[in-house]
Amino acid sequence: MDTSLYLEELALIRPDNRFKAQLSFCSRTYPYEDAEALSILHEQELAYYRKLQYKRKHSFILGRYCAKQAISAYNRMGEPQLRHIWVQQGVFQQPVVMLPRTEPLQITITHCDHIAAAIAFPEAHPLGIDLEKIDGANVNAIESQITAPEKQMIADTSLEYEAALTMLWTSKESLSKILKTGLMTPLPVYEINHMDIKQDYVVTSYANFAQYRSVSFRAGSYMCSITLPKRTELEVNIPEIQRLFGAP
């Protein structure tokens, strides 16, 4: 299968504990054939896939492929039989891993255009991931959803405006995935009150969810955000992701 794949095991280091997670990034610019879908999707997923419009089929399969690679690597399943792994949709459309395992496992998935990312993680340690394209066409829509203090916070930095707006959006959406609310909650609830700009990434904090923070970085023309508990230390090989998926 001609799909670019990057896997990285993440160490989640807490003051009194340590967990692992599995990150997966995938990219593919051309459509999947139905035969490939059969090799990736569980029979329950195939039923949903066949109801999708053509444009949505590609991103759905890419997202599931990315998620299942992360799940397989997390569980050290060797050569994965992806179609045997079922990622079900919960009542709020959140992904639910349906796989016999020795510990409760969760998955967070994001996809946009031809790129997808996923993290498999233990239920004991929540994570969320989101990515979006940095696109001037989205500026007005995002501006309408951010607060005045957030606009001022962006203005006080040297960050590219469109990239900064997209970073705020992906940070909030990745937080919403941890909270399992999606974007059904009024967005001001997710207000960001601080940005710490590092060399390769930006760390954001939240006015109403002090127990979480987000790490955001560019991957080519996309912005990616990972939300995690505030007291967890996390290292991601951002330069390698940028090299493989197009450094800005």
N, C-alpha and C positions, 0 to 999 in steps of 0.2 A: 504494500500500500504506500503510495507516494504522499505521505503526510509528514511534515516536520514535527518532531516530538522532542521535548526537553523534560527530563525528570530530575528532581532534586529532593533529597530527604532533608527535612527541616528539623532542627532541634529547637524545642520550645522549653526554654530554661526559666523556671520559677525560683523564687528565693528558697523554697523548701521542697521542690519536686522538679521532675524533668519528664517531658513527653516528646513524642515524635509526631511528625506529620509528613505527608508526601505531596509535593507540588508538581503539577503537570502543566506545560504550555504546549499548545498545538497550533499549527497553521496549515491551511490548504486552500488554494485559490480556485480550484475547479470542482464541479459537482461530483458527488458520489454516485456510483452505479448502484442499481438495486441489488446486485450480487454482493457488493461490499456491505450494504446495509444489513443483509442477512448474516454476515460474519461478525457484525458489531452489536446489533440490537437483540435484546431478549425478545421472546415471542410476545410478551405483554407490551413491550415498547414498539414493536412492529405495528401492532394494531393502532397505536396512537400516530405513529409516523405516516401510515397510509392515509390518514385523514388530513394531514397538513397540506397547505398549498406549497407549490414547487419551491418558492423562494425561501420558505421556512425549513424545508427538509434538510438543506445543507447545514445550516447552523445547528439544528437539532442533533444530527448525527455527529458533527464535529464536537459539540459539547459532550455528548455521551461517550464518544471515543476518548476524549481527554479525561473525563471523570473516571472511566474504567481503567485507563492506564495508571492513574493515581491510586485507585483502589487495589489494583493488582500488585503494584510496586509496594504499597504499604503492607500488604499481607504476604509479600514475598512468594507470590503464586507461580513464579517462573514464567514460562511462555504462556501468556494469558489466553484463555478462551473467553473472549469478551462477551460473546452472546450468552454465556451462562451467568453473567453478572446483570442483575436487574436493578436499575435505578428508577424507582417508582416516584410518582408525583403525590405529595401530600395534599391536604385540604386547602392549603394556601399556595399551592404549586411549588412548595419547597421540595428539593430532591431527597428521597429516602432510600438508603441502601438496603436492598433485600438480598442478603448473602449470609449463609451460615458462617459464623466466625467465633473466635474465642473472646472477643471484647466488643462492646458496642462501638460502631464506627459510623461516622457521618461524612458527608461530602458537600462541598460548596462549589458551584459551577457558574461560570460566566462565559458568554460568547458574543462576539460582535463582528459582522462581516465574515472574513476568512480566518479569524483568530479566536482561540478559546483558551481558557485556563480553568484549573480545578485544584482543590486541595482536599485530600482525604485526611481526616483527623479523628482522634478519640473523642467520644461523647463527653468525657470529663473535661476537655479543654476546647471551648468554642472558637471558631474562626469564621471569617467571611471574606469573600473575594469578589471584586467587580472590575470590569474594564470597559471603556468606552472610547470611541474615536474622537480625537481632538478636531472639531469641525466648526468653522465659523457659522455654519447654518444653525447650530444649536445654541448660539450665544443668547439670543433673546429668550428662548425657553428656559434656560438655566438661570439667567438673570432674574426672571420673574419669580423664581423659587428660593432665592437666597435673601438673607436678611441684610439690613443696612450695615451692621457691624462687620459682617462677612465681606461686603463690598469694600469697606474701608480697609479691612485687613489685607485684601488682595492689593489695593492701591498702595499700601505701605511697603510692598515687597518689589523685588526686581523680576518676579516671575512673569513669563509670557501670559497675557491676559486670558486667552482662550484655553491654554493649558491649565491655568490656575482654576478657572471655572469648572473645567472637566474634572480636575482633581477633587474639588469640593463635592461634585456630584457622585463620583465613584466612591469617595470616602463614606458618604451618607448611605449609598446603596449597599455597600459591603457591611456597614453597621446594621442596616435593616435586615440583612440576611442572618446575622447572628441573633438578632432579637426575634426573628421569624415573623416580622410584621410586613415585610416587603415595603413598598412605598405607599401603603394604604393609610399610614399615619401622617398627619400634617407635617410637612418638611421642616418648619421652624423648630419642631421638637428635637431634630437632629442637629441643631445649630452648632457650628464649629467655633470655638472661642480662642484657639491658639494654633499657630503654625510654626514649626521648628524646621528651618531649611538646612539640609545637610548637602554634601557634595553630590550624591547620586539619588537622593530621595528627600521627601518631605514627611514629617511626622505631624499629624493633626490630632487635637484633643477636642472633647465635646462638652458643651455647657451643661447638658442634662444627663450625660452618661460618663461620669468621671472615671468609671472602672474600665473604660475602653480607650484605645488609641488606634490610629490607622497609619500605615506606612504606604506612601504613594510614590510611584516612579513611572517614567516614560518607557514605552517599548515601541520605538518607531513613532508612528502617528497615533498611537494609542496611549491612554493613561490607565494604569492599573493600581488598585488600592487593596491592601490586605488589612482587615480589622482584627484585633486581638486584645486580650486582657492587658491592661496598662502595665502590670508588673511582670509581664512575660518578656524575656529577651529573645529576639529573633534575628537571624542573619539569613539574607537571601542573596544569591549570586546575581545581583542586578546587572553588572557588566556583561556577563555571559548571556543573559536573557536578551539584552539590548543587541549584542553581537549577532545572535541567531535570528532575532525577529525585527531587526532594523533599528539601529541607534539613530536618535534624532539628529 
